[in-house]
Amino acid sequence: MILTAMLLAACTEQPAPAGAGADNAAGAPAASDEEIDDDSDNIDVWLERLEVGSREIYSAREAVVRAVGLGEGDVVADVGAGTGLYTLLFAEAVGVSGRVFAEDIEPLFLDLVNRRAADLGFDNVTAVLGREASVTLPAETIDVVFIADSYHYFDDREAIMRTIYDALKPNGQLVLVEFDIVPGEAKPDYKSHVRFGKAGVISEIEFIGFKLVAEPAVDGLEENYLVKFKKPGDLE
Ligand SMILES: C[S@@+](CC[C@H](N)C(=O)[O-])C[C@H]1O[C@@H](n2cnc3c(N)ncnc32)[C@H](O)[C@@H]1O
């Protein structure tokens, strides 16, 4: 089950940066498989694992949002939205005239995102239950698709990326944040579930038809990279 696999990965999260705060779960003893099975439907466990200072994608979230560069009125899809960490930040960024589709294959996360959006008074968030190989979003409706720490969990990457391509408007952007791995170097435990590095990911995505447009450095991202692609426009 995807949740159990993810929890195993999250239980070997990045090492704590020196001086990190008390909310830092890294360094805790690894949970056994049995404990993980018991916990995989416990939303508090997910919030503790995914929204924790030792996780770069959480601690660098404001810089990541700036790098994505959303504007008022944009329609964005957060694919593999998880707890809604980025969905909620995007809801603020796109404003009342924009919309954020929080897409995931796990209903437990979508329920949480709906609750959190309602608590914060966001009317511009729509939870979308995807399928393993499809984001189930209508064709040519999305300005920006954002995928953080989820690409390496997709079982059929080519199939789901084709549905993402279709869902984007012409000239729409795909922004991907992923753990990097260095070819030939031994992977630390917290990256053991990541099977391919940046070059491989870029060539897979270009194969679908996207064009790589930027690889901006993002403050606070060291173990992860952010890459931006564009779906070509009608006249290209
Ligand atoms: C490690 S979490 C990342 C969550 C969030 N993006 C973040 O960075 O906090 C990976 C997410 O990908 C989702 N996921 C895995 N396979 C998926 C698929 N085929 N389609 C959509 N979401 C998927 C999982 O359910 C989970 O919510």
The ligand as an ORCA input file, in Angstrom:
! r2SCAN-3c Opt
* xyz 0 1
  C       5.514     12.184      0.342
  S       3.869     12.648     -0.015
  C       4.102     14.323     -0.542
  C       2.918     15.181     -0.202
  C       3.059     16.668     -0.537
  N       3.250     16.872     -1.960
  C       4.191     17.272      0.230
  O       5.264     17.474     -0.354
  O       4.041     17.496      1.438
  C       3.491     11.817     -1.550
  C       2.039     11.949     -1.987
  O       1.882     11.410     -3.293
  C       0.615     10.763     -3.333
  N       0.608      9.860     -4.481
  C       1.284      8.715     -4.669
  N       1.003      8.183     -5.875
  C       0.128      9.028     -6.471
  C      -0.532      9.054     -7.746
  N      -0.370      8.097     -8.643
  N      -1.356     10.082     -8.018
  C      -1.535     11.081     -7.117
  N      -0.938     11.125     -5.906
  C      -0.116     10.105     -5.586
  C       0.510     10.092     -1.989
  O      -0.802      9.676     -1.656
  C       1.051     11.215     -1.103
  O       0.038     12.086     -0.692
*
